[in-house]
């Protein structure tokens, strides 16, 4: 009987998001693919250290150990590596006891068709081109910050996974944000006041939030393994449309922070996010100093086709 991915949370993760491949990536960048492949084969028995996405993936896989949730989360390695250079990654997966048995090893080819083929709910990578392609195909995806590998909460068991989202251009479309950029704060707030009862259009992470919300509904409140937060630069009066939108979508957000320009870094640290998704590097860069963060390079399809930045 074929393995069915229906009703599972499918996470695609690149080897560089899962493990610390800083040195190896530098070899690839400066010396080319042949030197990189040679290095990986020569060092294939050496274990890789955890990367910035490791703790999140480890915690998500632990959901499978909960009663009634066996096999709920499926993590798939999505890599440009060739099969011949992949053994080091698999040895490291086995060493850390990660229940990951499936992989796409594309030998440099595009990963996007395979993200769709595996019905991927979320893709984490350090490669902006791959993430942008995933976003363009309607798959929630983020460029995980790998400039500095940090041991976020190392050694502490994660009893509840905490995921934080920005609003516009992440959970919602960037339609309102475009008004802010083009006409300023006053015009943005006036638009949101007028449109307060009209739900915002879905952004790249709307479906992913709905999937998480569905999982949350299967648990008693005190036993929910996932907790979510909205961390947005919006503030009153632009808050009402957000709340009504989430209500219309019938999704759950556990905590919401309408910051009105206050830095997100300290709030994310207090929330204890295990991943934070935002479309702007001005937010993900400082946030990544305290919590794992991923940038969402959202471009609406019409803008992508015209080749314009949002």
N, C-alpha and C positions, 0 to 999 in steps of 0.2 A: 504494500500500500504506500502511495506517495506521501511524502511529508508535506503537510498543509500549513501554509503561513497565515491563513485566515485567523482572525481573532488573536493575533500575537502582536506584540510591540517589537517591530523589526528595526534594529539599530545597525547602520553601516558605519564602520570606523576605520580610518586609515591607520597603518602601522605607526606613522609618525605622531598621530594623535594619541595612540595608546601607549607607545613607548618613547623613551628619550633617544632620538636618532639625530641629535644635534650634530655630532661629529661626522656621522655618515652622510648627512645631508650636505655638509660643507664639502666633503669629498666629491659628491655628485655635482655640486654647483661649480666647483673650481677645477675638477679633473675629468669630469664626464662620466657617462654611464658605465663604460668598461671598467674604470678604476673603482667605481662604486660596487659593481657586481663582484669584482675580484676581492675586494675588501670583505664583503658580506660572506662570501664563501669561505675565505680564510679564517674568519672569526665566527663561524656559524655555531660553534659550541659555547661561545661566550654569551652570557645572559644579558639582556637589555634591561636597563632600569626603567621603572614606571615613568610615563609621560604625564602631561597635564590632564589628559582625559581618562587616565587609568582608574582613579578612585570612583568616578561616576559609573564607568562600565562595570566595575567590580560590584558596585552596589546595585545596579540595575539587574545584573545576573542573579543576585541574591533573592530577588523577588520570586524566582522560580522555586525557592526552597520553602515558600510559605504554603500552608495548606490550601488546596484548590487552585494554586497558581502555577503548578508544574508546567514548564515549557512556555509560560506566558511571554517571556522576553527572549528574543532570538538576536544574538549579536553576530554579525558577519564581518570578517576582515575584507575591506575593499582596498586593493593595493595595485599600484603600477608596477610592483615588483614582478619578476618572472618566477615561475615555479622553482627554478634552480637557486634563486637567492632568498627564498622564503623560509628555509629551515630554521634560521635563527629566530624569526618571529614565532614560529610554532613551538620551538623549544622553550622560549620565554613564556608563552601562554601556558604550556604544561607545567612549568616550574611554579608559576603563581597560582595554579589551580583554577584558572578561568575556564568556564564551560563554553568554549568557543570551538566549534568543529567545522564550520563552513567558511569558505573564503572565495573571493574573486581575485585572481592573480593575472592581471591584464597585460603584462609585459609592455607597459607604456601606452597602451590603447586607452581610449576614452572609457571611463567607468559609468557614465550616465545611463547607457542602455541597460546595464546590469542593476543599477539602483532601481530602475523601473521594474525590471524583471523580478526582483526579489521583494517588490511592494514595500520598499523602505519607507519607514515613518520618519526617521531622523538620520542624517548623515553628518558625521564629524570628521573634519580633515584639516590639515594645515595648508592645503593647496587652494588658492583663491579661484583658479580656473575651474577646478572640479566642483567647488561649492557653488559658484555662480551658475554652472550648467545644471546642477541639481535644482537650484532655486527656480531657474527658467522653466524647468519641467514640473514645477509644482511640488517639489519635495522639500520639506523643512531641512535646512542645512546651515552649518556655521563653520567659520574658519577659526579653529581653536588657537588661542594665543600660545605659541611655542617659542617665542623669542627668548624666554627664560623659563627653564623647567623648575617648578617649585613643588615642594612636598606639602601640598595643602592638606592640613589635618592628618598628617601621616601618623599611622599607628592607632588612630581612633576608629572604633567600629561605627559605621554609619547605620543608625537605627531607623532613620527616615530621610529619604532622598529629597533634597530641596532644590527646586528649579525655578529660576527667576527670569522673567521676560520683560523687555521693553514693550511699549505699546505700538505706536505708529511705525510702520514699515517692518514690523515683526509679527505681532498678533493681528494687527490691522493693516490695511493698505496704507500707502503714504499720501492718499488724496488730501487729507487735512494738513499734513506736514508740508505739502507743496504750497498751500495757501500761506502758511507761516513763512516759508522761505521767500516767496515771491512778494507778499504784501505786508508781512510783519505780524507781531503778536496781537495787536488790536483787531486786525481783520480775522485772524485765526480764531480768537475767542468769540467774536461776533458770529462767525460761521458755526461754531460748535454750539453756541447758545440757540441759534435758529434751528439747527439740525439735531437738537438734543434727543428727540424721540425717534430719529431715523438711525437705525443701526449702521455702524461703520462696515465697510466691505472687508472681507477676509484678507489677511496678509499671509505670508508664507508659513507661519507657525500656527495658524488657526486650527488646522486639522490635527496637528500634533497635540495641541492643548485639549482638543475634544477627546482624543484617544486616552490621554492621561486622566481626564475627568471621568471617563467611562470606567477606568480601572479603580479610581477612588470610590466610586459608587458601590463597588462590590465589598467594601470593608465597613466595619463599624468605625465611627469617628475616631476612637482612641487607638485604632489599629491600622490606620491608613499608612501605607509605606511611602507615599509620595505627598509632598506639600508644595504648593505653587505660590508664586508672588508676582504681581505686576509692579514694576519699578519704572515709573514714567516721569518725564519732565512736565507733563500736564499738571495743571492745578485748577481749582474752581475759577471760572464756571465750566471749564472744559472736561470736568470729571463726569458729569451726568451722562453724557453720550456714551462714554466708556462703560459705565455700570449698566446702562440699558442695553448696550450691545451684547455684553456677556450674558445678561438675562435672556435676551432674544435667542442667543445661541444655545441656551440651556447648558452652559459649562460652569465649572466651579473654579474660582480663584480664591485661595485661602487668605491671602494678605494682599493689600494694595497700598502703594506709596505714591501719592501725588506730590511730587517734590518741587515743582515750580522753579526749576533751575538749580536747586541745591544738589551738590555732588552726590552721585549714586554710590560711590565707593563705600562709605561708612555704613549706609543702610544695608548694602549687600553683605558686608562683613557681619553686621548684627543679625541679619536673617540667617546667615550660615549657608549661603548658596553653594551647591556642588557644581552648578553651571549657571552662567548668566548669558543671555542672548540679547544683543543690541545691534542696531545697524550702523552705529557710528563709533569709529576708533577713539574719538575723544572721550567716550564712556568706557569702552572695553579695555583700553590701555591702563587707566588707573585702577579699574575694577580687578584686572588680572593680577595686581599686586597682592590682593587679599583673597580672591576666589577665582576658580577656573572660569574663564570667559571666552566667548566665541562671537565673532562679528558676522552679521547676516548681511551679505551684499545684495540687498533687495533692489531689483530694478523691474518695474512692471513690464510685461511682455511687449507692449507697444513701444516703450522706450528702448528696450533691448534691441528690437528689430531696427529701430532708427539709429542705433549706435550712440544714443545720448546718455550722459550720466543723469541720475535723478536730481 
